[in-house]
Amino acid sequence: MTIDLEIFQTVVKMPDSLKQEILHYAKYLLEKHATTESSPEQIEQPHGYGSWAGQIVMSDDFDEPLEDLKEYM
């Protein structure tokens, strides 16, 4: 049995309210698939080692104790 036939036989048994939900969901999936297929630049490429070099800056006093926590030391 093909997937198309199995889907058809299942949907035929459903009440109209469920058929309407399936139709909405199927249209949603088609839209989602169309935008994913047409936009290959949206697929995130894995980052290699050092790809963030120079983009993150930490202050010189990063390791210094915070003023708010001095009473706990």
C-alpha positions in Angstrom: 0.0 0.0 0.0 1.4 3.4 -0.9 1.5 6.3 1.6 -0.9 8.3 -0.6 -3.5 5.5 -0.5 -3.0 5.0 3.2 -3.5 8.7 3.9 -6.6 8.8 1.7 -8.2 5.7 3.3 -7.6 7.2 6.8 -9.0 10.6 5.9 -12.1 9.2 4.3 -13.1 7.6 7.6 -12.8 10.9 9.5 -15.6 13.4 10.3 -15.6 16.7 8.4 -14.3 18.6 11.4 -11.1 16.5 11.5 -10.8 16.7 7.7 -10.8 20.5 8.0 -8.0 20.3 10.6 -5.9 18.0 8.4 -6.4 20.4 5.5 -5.1 23.3 7.5 -2.2 21.3 8.8 -1.3 20.1 5.3 -1.3 23.6 3.9 0.9 24.7 6.9 3.4 22.0 6.1 3.5 22.9 2.5 4.2 26.5 3.3 6.9 25.5 5.8 8.5 23.2 3.3 8.4 25.8 0.5 10.2 28.4 2.7 12.8 25.9 3.9 13.6 24.7 0.4 13.8 28.1 -1.2 16.1 29.6 1.5 19.2 27.5 1.7 21.1 30.4 3.4 18.8 29.9 6.5 20.5 26.5 7.1 23.0 27.2 9.8 26.5 26.1 9.0 28.5 24.5 11.9 31.0 26.9 13.5 34.6 25.8 13.5 37.2 26.5 16.2 38.0 30.1 16.4 35.1 31.3 14.4 34.1 33.7 17.2 37.6 35.1 17.6 37.6 38.8 18.3 33.8 39.0 18.6 33.6 38.5 22.4 35.2 41.1 24.6 35.6 40.7 28.4 36.5 43.6 30.7 39.9 43.7 32.4 38.3 43.3 35.8 36.2 40.2 34.9 37.8 38.1 37.7 37.5 40.8 40.4 35.0 40.3 43.2 31.7 42.1 42.7 30.8 45.0 45.0 27.4 43.6 45.7 28.9 40.3 47.1 31.6 41.8 49.4 29.6 41.2 52.5 29.5 37.4 51.8 33.3 37.1 51.6 
